[in-house]
């Protein structure tokens, strides 16, 4: 299914094929040009089904990094 998302107030929808509605929201949110951290409002819809209503979500976007295995390659 093709999901579409846009920042609230924008005229143009962006396509996000083969992802969930929440993944489309997330992918659109991380394209913000606002200084991080930022809260953005994203509208989402399924372009192929009227059974799923359009919805709007507020998303906190931040820069985040985690070292998953900090001791890799070292002995303690």
Buried (B, 14 or more C-beta within 10 A) or exposed (E): EBBBBBBEEEEEBBEBEEBEBEBBBBBBBEEBEEEEEEEBEBBBBBBEEEEBEEEEBEBEBEEEEEEEEEEEEEEE
